[in-house]
Amino acid sequence: MATKASLKTPKGTRDWVGQNVHLRDDILRTITTVLERHGGTPFDTPVFELRSILAEKYGEESRLIYNLEDQGGEACSLRYDLTVPFARWLSTRSDVQHVKRYQVANVYRRDQPVISRGRLREFYHGHLRPMIPDAEILCIIAEVFEALKIGVTVKLNDRKVLDGLFEVAGVSTDKVRTVSSAVDKLDKAPWDEVRKELLEKGLSDEVADRVGSYVQRSGELREMIKRLESDAELATNARLGGGLADMKLLASYLEAMDVADKVSFDLSLARGLDYYTGLIYEVVVVEDNDGQSPPPQVGSIAAGGRYDDLVGMYGWRPLPCVGLSFGIDRIFTLLDARRKKKQKSGGPDLRVQAEVYIMAFGDGDGFDGLLTERMRVARQLWSAGVRAEFSAKVRPKPQEQFNASDGVPVAVILGQEELEAGQVRVKRLHVGDRNVQVKDKGQLVPMEGLVAEVKKLLASTASD
Amino acid sequence: MATKASLKTPKGTRDWVGQNVHLRDDILRTITTVLERHGGTPFDTPVFELRSILAEKYGEESRLIYNLEDQGGEACSLRYDLTVPFARWLSTRSDVQHVKRYQVANVYRRDQPVISRGRLREFYHGHLRPMIPDAEILCIIAEVFEALKIGVTVKLNDRKVLDGLFEVAGVSTDKVRTVSSAVDKLDKAPWDEVRKELLEKGLSDEVADRVGSYVQRSGELREMIKRLESDAELATNARLGGGLADMKLLASYLEAMDVADKVSFDLSLARGLDYYTGLIYEVVVVEDNDGQSPPPQVGSIAAGGRYDDLVGMYGWRPLPCVGLSFGIDRIFTLLDARRKKKQKSGGPDLRVQAEVYIMAFGDGDGFDGLLTERMRVARQLWSAGVRAEFSAKVRPKPQEQFNASDGVPVAVILGQEELEAGQVRVKRLHVGDRNVQVKDKGQLVPMEGLVAEVKKLLASTASD
């Protein structure tokens, strides 16, 4: 016999049941609606890719990739994100110059401690003028979280600005990405810890402190741009200057789209992945719009950026892209907490309520339960699109059938005599009111009129 | 530079784009609607399971399981079907006595030649009286393929009948499952080939021929039951007798549910998997209901059966189950062929048609393209749920904007003068009619009335 512990799902994964799936699907539908409004077309890729496709795309995170065992076929790995598979597809589709695509899928990362990564949903543009698609993505973020009623701030930064800062601070070119990875931890760890990591990575005390003095700044977009422009030392760096020019363009677009008040320019935002080349962003929760604050701590619930070189890395053609990914599991955690506060129900509800319960009553030993007759009626109702149920017993007792119909709005009642006359009884079920229940015998209708009568009754209960 | 060949998806997998995803989603939605009508609740499990969960569940097919590489964590494998993960879940949920669940998910099999297995969707019952849920599953099959307009036959058999036949034919108990696997190939291979395999598996010529004389029979359900009952030799086998009694019960239920004419009792149907214990079925296409026959050869498009012992194999509690799985990829292939016959379009359409195209016109060098004004209008329309687009150029040419708006029903036109007066032009686009197009200057509306006017125009074009 297997132990119960051995009958679990693998670490970091879970089963989804009933209401939880419905909530997850609601979230996905809300996001898709916004993406399709912006011209998004759906896209799907395999759960595993050739290992070579994923190689050298993720920097230090590459060690977290799940590989498939060598069983004599191609060397494959589970997808680590949805960006690289999309870039792989774009790299050979020379007929596609511009596409907005979205994808709903799980990604797999061997994190320690293992956490559930859930589904992501991403959205991309192809070749377009700088900052225009970037601004549209930020507008999409605003629309999605308005629709989900989650108050958010979008932290922005730009890889060109960040790399420029590191240059000015004295970080050597070969250390820029690894310093970037360390700095990205500032949202979870204090500066002292990050500083220690920078020293371990070979930075001098002086350089580390200069990095620290820059990356701990954040604030309103226009104001931060002004502060950085007025810094004489930074003004000498061409790369940083290019990044700031982009940010100014972006600021004007965000003001036009009325989303400027949703963003903050945060120099500590670095994003771990290697492939970003320009604007990067992460969405954090600031308040739960139902007024119940503080919301659960879930980290960033959406993130993305511009990756202009990734498609070109496959050697066939360059194609600038911007992308965005929603952390569906984290959004689920937020909204599930909100739902639970409201309903206080225990566990996922597995039962889907039927609209009609089909019963059979009869007297004595001669009564055979009318099973096939109940089936015949069920089939008629199913064919008419009605959710109908009946007892799976051959001769169910009356009380059993009453209990099973608890909460179902309409009953169809079969009796031997009525059937012989080509009739059935259709009755509204009055929840919790035994007296009404017993007095109300329902209505005799001819078998041919059954479906119409049931639909009429259902419509009247719905309008109560 | 990577070769183009190295930029493909792994063998047996594919990318899904645009219209193809929409068609697949339509199929899934059609099936879900039927399943929810029958009380189905959605369910989802991880893409990989602990390897021990999958062990000894699939007989000879076990060698087709994909394993994850040992990277220092738990030993895991990709799910091979959706039945075993569900049984794993049920085995420890002692609070669940009866559940109808469905799951939409991919499964992974290392077949040679590798073929795409796509998504499956399954539906299960828990503890219920024999043949009642089985009959409901067959009714669900009928409803689903009626809704999809695909003409089908459901091939039925029963493991007890089949095992009984093998016993009477002289197959030793230890060879029953392997003989069963060989016989199951009769839908693709001629009897001579299957016979050869049986001899290789150690059957004598005589036993093989007796097996052959039985399993090549098929026909209408009641008629086949009668034929088998009247066979004096078979009548002596208790197991076969039990199976036939079940089949008679099933026949009466199917007649009541008006699906008896959809089924055929086929003694060659064996199903490869170890875990079936009673009724088994496979759905094959007989005609494409649009009258275009013959349909593409796709093999069985749905299949399932009763597995009363699988949950108990985990050692915690027994729970009889019946299940059904739809081969979504194969159904997709059928319906995609039908769609292509109708529309003769080339390749998947990546573009989602906008409802409104926002243009800007102006004269001479002083015209700045009104980009942020176009963005402001776009944001208003997006917030109102309207699919709106604009050129991602700073100063787009008139002709470029006309070309980009091809097929879009409504244009919003911005001009410097109108904007200064707080106005924009809203215009219906007349596809392909240049003269009407040039004459119709559209309508000047105040900026505040823009959204309402656009919605009015969209409603009027929709009703054309």
Boltz contact constraints between the chains, C-beta under 6 A:
constraints:
  - contact:
      token1: [A, 1]
      token2: [B, 315]
      max_distance: 6.0
  - contact:
      token1: [A, 2]
      token2: [B, 314]
      max_distance: 6.0
  - contact:
      token1: [A, 2]
      token2: [B, 315]
      max_distance: 6.0
  - contact:
      token1: [A, 4]
      token2: [B, 92]
      max_distance: 6.0
  - contact:
      token1: [A, 6]
      token2: [B, 52]
      max_distance: 6.0
  - contact:
      token1: [A, 7]
      token2: [B, 88]
      max_distance: 6.0
  - contact:
      token1: [A, 7]
      token2: [B, 91]
      max_distance: 6.0
  - contact:
      token1: [A, 7]
      token2: [B, 92]
      max_distance: 6.0
  - contact:
      token1: [A, 7]
      token2: [B, 314]
      max_distance: 6.0
  - contact:
      token1: [A, 9]
      token2: [B, 46]
      max_distance: 6.0
  - contact:
      token1: [A, 10]
      token2: [B, 48]
      max_distance: 6.0
  - contact:
      token1: [A, 10]
      token2: [B, 50]
      max_distance: 6.0
  - contact:
      token1: [A, 10]
      token2: [B, 74]
      max_distance: 6.0
  - contact:
      token1: [A, 10]
      token2: [B, 76]
      max_distance: 6.0
  - contact:
      token1: [A, 13]
      token2: [B, 46]
      max_distance: 6.0
  - contact:
      token1: [A, 15]
      token2: [B, 45]
      max_distance: 6.0
  - contact:
      token1: [A, 15]
      token2: [B, 89]
      max_distance: 6.0
  - contact:
      token1: [A, 16]
      token2: [B, 44]
      max_distance: 6.0
  - contact:
      token1: [A, 17]
      token2: [B, 43]
      max_distance: 6.0
  - contact:
      token1: [A, 18]
      token2: [B, 41]
      max_distance: 6.0
  - contact:
      token1: [A, 21]
      token2: [B, 42]
      max_distance: 6.0
  - contact:
      token1: [A, 21]
      token2: [B, 44]
      max_distance: 6.0
  - contact:
      token1: [A, 37]
      token2: [B, 382]
      max_distance: 6.0
  - contact:
      token1: [A, 37]
      token2: [B, 387]
      max_distance: 6.0
  - contact:
      token1: [A, 39]
      token2: [B, 352]
      max_distance: 6.0
  - contact:
      token1: [A, 41]
      token2: [B, 18]
      max_distance: 6.0
  - contact:
      token1: [A, 41]
      token2: [B, 350]
      max_distance: 6.0
  - contact:
      token1: [A, 41]
      token2: [B, 352]
      max_distance: 6.0
  - contact:
      token1: [A, 42]
      token2: [B, 21]
      max_distance: 6.0
  - contact:
      token1: [A, 43]
      token2: [B, 17]
      max_distance: 6.0
  - contact:
      token1: [A, 44]
      token2: [B, 16]
      max_distance: 6.0
  - contact:
      token1: [A, 44]
      token2: [B, 21]
      max_distance: 6.0
  - contact:
      token1: [A, 45]
      token2: [B, 15]
      max_distance: 6.0
  - contact:
      token1: [A, 46]
      token2: [B, 9]
      max_distance: 6.0
  - contact:
      token1: [A, 46]
      token2: [B, 13]
      max_distance: 6.0
  - contact:
      token1: [A, 47]
      token2: [B, 47]
      max_distance: 6.0
  - contact:
      token1: [A, 48]
      token2: [B, 10]
      max_distance: 6.0
  - contact:
      token1: [A, 50]
      token2: [B, 10]
      max_distance: 6.0
  - contact:
      token1: [A, 52]
      token2: [B, 6]
      max_distance: 6.0
  - contact:
      token1: [A, 66]
      token2: [B, 68]
      max_distance: 6.0
  - contact:
      token1: [A, 67]
      token2: [B, 69]
      max_distance: 6.0
  - contact:
      token1: [A, 68]
      token2: [B, 66]
      max_distance: 6.0
  - contact:
      token1: [A, 69]
      token2: [B, 67]
      max_distance: 6.0
  - contact:
      token1: [A, 69]
      token2: [B, 69]
      max_distance: 6.0
  - contact:
      token1: [A, 74]
      token2: [B, 10]
      max_distance: 6.0
  - contact:
      token1: [A, 76]
      token2: [B, 10]
      max_distance: 6.0
  - contact:
      token1: [A, 88]
      token2: [B, 7]
      max_distance: 6.0
  - contact:
      token1: [A, 89]
      token2: [B, 15]
      max_distance: 6.0
  - contact:
      token1: [A, 91]
      token2: [B, 7]
      max_distance: 6.0
  - contact:
      token1: [A, 92]
      token2: [B, 4]
      max_distance: 6.0
  - contact:
      token1: [A, 92]
      token2: [B, 7]
      max_distance: 6.0
  - contact:
      token1: [A, 99]
      token2: [B, 350]
      max_distance: 6.0
  - contact:
      token1: [A, 128]
      token2: [B, 392]
      max_distance: 6.0
  - contact:
      token1: [A, 129]
      token2: [B, 392]
      max_distance: 6.0
  - contact:
      token1: [A, 132]
      token2: [B, 392]
      max_distance: 6.0
  - contact:
      token1: [A, 252]
      token2: [B, 372]
      max_distance: 6.0
  - contact:
      token1: [A, 253]
      token2: [B, 375]
      max_distance: 6.0
  - contact:
      token1: [A, 256]
      token2: [B, 372]
      max_distance: 6.0
  - contact:
      token1: [A, 256]
      token2: [B, 375]
      max_distance: 6.0
  - contact:
      token1: [A, 256]
      token2: [B, 376]
      max_distance: 6.0
  - contact:
      token1: [A, 257]
      token2: [B, 375]
      max_distance: 6.0
  - contact:
      token1: [A, 257]
      token2: [B, 379]
      max_distance: 6.0
  - contact:
      token1: [A, 258]
      token2: [B, 379]
      max_distance: 6.0
  - contact:
      token1: [A, 314]
      token2: [B, 2]
      max_distance: 6.0
  - contact:
      token1: [A, 314]
      token2: [B, 7]
      max_distance: 6.0
  - contact:
      token1: [A, 315]
      token2: [B, 1]
      max_distance: 6.0
  - contact:
      token1: [A, 315]
      token2: [B, 2]
      max_distance: 6.0
  - contact:
      token1: [A, 350]
      token2: [B, 41]
      max_distance: 6.0
  - contact:
      token1: [A, 350]
      token2: [B, 99]
      max_distance: 6.0
  - contact:
      token1: [A, 352]
      token2: [B, 39]
      max_distance: 6.0
  - contact:
      token1: [A, 352]
      token2: [B, 41]
      max_distance: 6.0
  - contact:
      token1: [A, 372]
      token2: [B, 252]
      max_distance: 6.0
  - contact:
      token1: [A, 372]
      token2: [B, 256]
      max_distance: 6.0
  - contact:
      token1: [A, 375]
      token2: [B, 253]
      max_distance: 6.0
  - contact:
      token1: [A, 375]
      token2: [B, 256]
      max_distance: 6.0
  - contact:
      token1: [A, 375]
      token2: [B, 257]
      max_distance: 6.0
  - contact:
      token1: [A, 376]
      token2: [B, 256]
      max_distance: 6.0
  - contact:
      token1: [A, 379]
      token2: [B, 257]
      max_distance: 6.0
  - contact:
      token1: [A, 379]
      token2: [B, 258]
      max_distance: 6.0
  - contact:
      token1: [A, 382]
      token2: [B, 37]
      max_distance: 6.0
  - contact:
      token1: [A, 387]
      token2: [B, 37]
      max_distance: 6.0
  - contact:
      token1: [A, 392]
      token2: [B, 128]
      max_distance: 6.0
  - contact:
      token1: [A, 392]
      token2: [B, 129]
      max_distance: 6.0
  - contact:
      token1: [A, 392]
      token2: [B, 132]
      max_distance: 6.0
